[in-house]
């Protein structure tokens, strides 16, 4: 009986490990266009556009999240730790939400996060079906890693994985 109960809760955990973004407008494209840094439209916290091409020559880590998404909020402290551990490496971290600038600013302030948060203007066009979703782009802006769902980004395994990606 305990094993069945345990398996049930494991199933529930995996079922809700990513927040469905179904209420967002689905993409109308027949063939999904490969995601690249040039397709992501970001607005910084000071209301300026972020041209991701300015990071050409660096790896770009973009985490798509929302304040209402429990797995997103759960993984944020580990993302903060990851950014601190990889400070000085050839990687830029961006945290993108399609919520209002006020909601993003309040979340950042109330949690004392110093990371680069931005508003994504075109989430529905990026073929992201659930959040959190993380993309890592190579030095030329091509997508080389994607993962949907929460992760402990500051675990030894995750740090080693990201480090391996940016050392290629």
PEMO-V317459 format. One record per pair of residues at least 6 apart in sequence whose ideal C-beta (glycine too) atoms are under 7 Angstrom apart, sorted by sequence separation. I is the first residue (numbers start at 1). J is the second residue. D is the distance in whole Angstrom. If there is no record, write none. Layout:
BEGIN
I_J_D + I_J_D
END
This chain:
BEGIN
33_39_7 + 43_49_6 + 44_50_5 + 66_72_6 + 67_73_7 + 137_143_6 + 138_144_5 + 152_158_6 + 43_50_7 + 65_72_4 + 97_104_5 + 137_144_7 + 151_158_6 + 42_50_4 + 52_60_6 + 135_143_6 + 136_144_6 + 108_117_5 + 136_145_4 + 42_52_7 + 83_93_5 + 135_145_7 + 135_146_5 + 40_52_6 + 134_146_7 + 104_117_5 + 133_146_7 + 134_147_5 + 37_52_4 + 38_53_7 + 104_119_6 + 133_148_5 + 37_53_7 + 63_79_6 + 132_149_7 + 101_119_6 + 130_148_5 + 132_150_6 + 95_115_6 + 145_165_6 + 95_116_7 + 98_119_7 + 144_165_7 + 40_62_7 + 93_115_6 + 94_116_5 + 95_117_5 + 96_118_5 + 97_119_7 + 98_120_5 + 37_60_6 + 93_116_6 + 95_118_7 + 97_120_7 + 94_118_6 + 96_120_4 + 98_123_4 + 136_165_6 + 61_91_6 + 65_95_6 + 59_90_6 + 61_92_7 + 66_97_5 + 58_90_5 + 59_91_4 + 60_92_5 + 61_93_5 + 62_94_5 + 63_95_5 + 64_96_5 + 65_97_6 + 67_99_6 + 83_115_6 + 58_91_6 + 66_99_6 + 80_113_6 + 58_92_5 + 60_94_7 + 62_96_6 + 76_111_7 + 80_115_6 + 67_103_6 + 55_92_5 + 67_107_5 + 19_66_7 + 19_69_4 + 19_71_6 + 42_94_7 + 18_71_6 + 19_72_7 + 17_71_6 + 42_96_6 + 45_101_7 + 64_120_7 + 75_132_6 + 45_104_7 + 64_123_7 + 72_131_6 + 45_105_6 + 72_132_4 + 71_132_6 + 69_131_5 + 69_132_7 + 64_128_6 + 66_131_6 + 65_131_6 + 64_131_5 + 65_132_5 + 50_118_6 + 64_132_6 + 63_132_6 + 64_133_5 + 85_154_7 + 63_134_5 + 82_153_4 + 45_117_6 + 82_154_5 + 45_118_7 + 61_134_7 + 62_135_5 + 81_154_4 + 44_118_5 + 78_152_5 + 79_153_5 + 85_159_6 + 43_118_6 + 61_136_5 + 75_150_4 + 78_153_4 + 91_166_5 + 42_118_4 + 43_119_4 + 74_150_6 + 75_151_6 + 78_154_4 + 82_158_7 + 86_162_7 + 90_166_6 + 42_119_7 + 59_136_6 + 60_137_4 + 82_159_7 + 89_166_6 + 42_120_6 + 43_121_6 + 59_137_7 + 71_149_7 + 75_153_6 + 41_120_7 + 59_138_6 + 71_150_4 + 40_120_7 + 41_121_4 + 59_139_6 + 82_162_7 + 41_122_5 + 58_139_6 + 57_139_5 + 56_139_7 + 56_141_7 + 40_126_7 + 39_126_7 + 53_141_7 + 35_126_6 + 35_127_7 + 32_127_5 + 27_124_6 + 26_124_7 + 27_125_6 + 24_123_6 + 25_124_4 + 24_124_5 + 27_127_6 + 35_135_6 + 37_137_5 + 38_141_6 + 37_141_4 + 36_141_5 + 36_142_6 + 59_165_7 + 21_128_6 + 36_143_6 + 59_166_5 + 21_129_6 + 35_143_5 + 21_130_6 + 34_143_6 + 20_130_5 + 21_131_6 + 19_130_6 + 18_130_4 + 19_131_5 + 18_131_7 + 18_132_7 + 18_148_5 + 18_149_4 + 17_149_5 + 17_150_6
END
